[in-house]
Amino acid sequence: MKNKQVASIENLQKFSTAVLLKVGLTPEQAQIMTDSMILADLRGVKSHGIVRLPTYIERIEKGVTVLNADMKFEKNMGAVALLNAANGLGQLAGKLAMNEAIRIARIYGIGMVGVKNSNHFGIASYYTMMALEQGMIGVALTNASPAIAPFGAVDPLFGTNPISVAVPAGSQLPIVLDMSMSVVARGKIRYADLVGEPIPEGWALDSKGNPTTNPAEALKGSLVPIGGPKGSGLAFIVDILCGLLTGSSMIGEIRNVTDTSGPAKTGHVFLAIDIAHFINLETFTRSMEETIKRIKSMKSKNNSPIYMAGEIEFRLTEKLQKEGLPLDEDVLESLKRVAERYNVPLLLKEN
């Protein structure tokens, strides 16, 4: 087992922000990027957390992601808008698009914003939880590079194509669903490969379509979709909405975040639903509270707790904010290289 060191969340935030400022981002942009990565780590999605900082920097340095891209809304009509991210950072495009979806929803009750020519945008729940603060339901979809084979095929074509939905629930924790269309996000397999750990059986197939626990072989093959043909079908739909509908890419054209041979051509879709346009917000949240209490009071298997979508992540966030974030040795080494290159101190947990 490789050693882990603990870093305080505050120190990681300061480090990431300082590095990104030196890379050329504005203070606001650096904060958005940092917030997205740290939230991923806090919610247990390490594959999209601070481990991604060197990759985002490399894409900027090699010119395959545009620094300070001139993002513009090509269309903005009624309840629908289309943002051209101009090959800029996905988190910046996502924040801009979700804010616009929320603005539109205040007027029409629902706002839908498509994004084209974007990049990896981190965890989808970063955007859907923005809607919670406005008394709205948030929805976010994104396509990704080929990882899932169409059901019955061997070669990957569809992305893992995550979807997130966040729903306010009054005095209860919000419901926050954030999941990919594969049994596990490919980022977790990439992370396992980085730290030299095997993956559980049932996560992925090798290039011949056989089950594998070797993350390197899994990255050459495909991921197992949730629910077999159902997960494969859902991945197809997300590809249609994020790629074809936005005009961003054909299915199978998205480049992996670690592929620096050219633009990623990623597409996203964001929706904000203003609950008050349908039903009184307090009435809705009371109904949510009662529903959650009813579910959690039901008889459970082995008397184990019944968790709502997102609850485990909220509890983990609270824990890690107090205790700090454990960093694998390989992740720490990659961050140290970034620290040396940009002459920014990497401080770990304070005593």
Secondary structure, 3 states (H helix, E strand, C coil): CCCEEEECHHHHHHHHHHHHHHHCCCHHHHHHHHHHHHHHHHCCCHHHCHHHHHHHHHHHHCCCCCCCCCCEEEEEECCEEEEECCCCCHHHHHHHHHHHHHHHHHHHCEEEEEEEEECCCCCCHHHHHHHHCCCEEEEEEECCCCCECCCCCCCCCECCCCEEEEECCCCCCCEEEEECCECCCHHHHHHHHHHCCCCCCCCEECCCCCEECCHHHHHHCEECECCCHHHHHHHHHHHHHHHHCCCCCCCCCCCCCCCCCCCCCEEEEEEEEEHHHCCCHHHHHHHHHHHHHHHHCCCCHHHCCCCCCCHHHHHHHHHHHHHCEEEEHHHHHHHHHHHHHHCCCCCCCCC
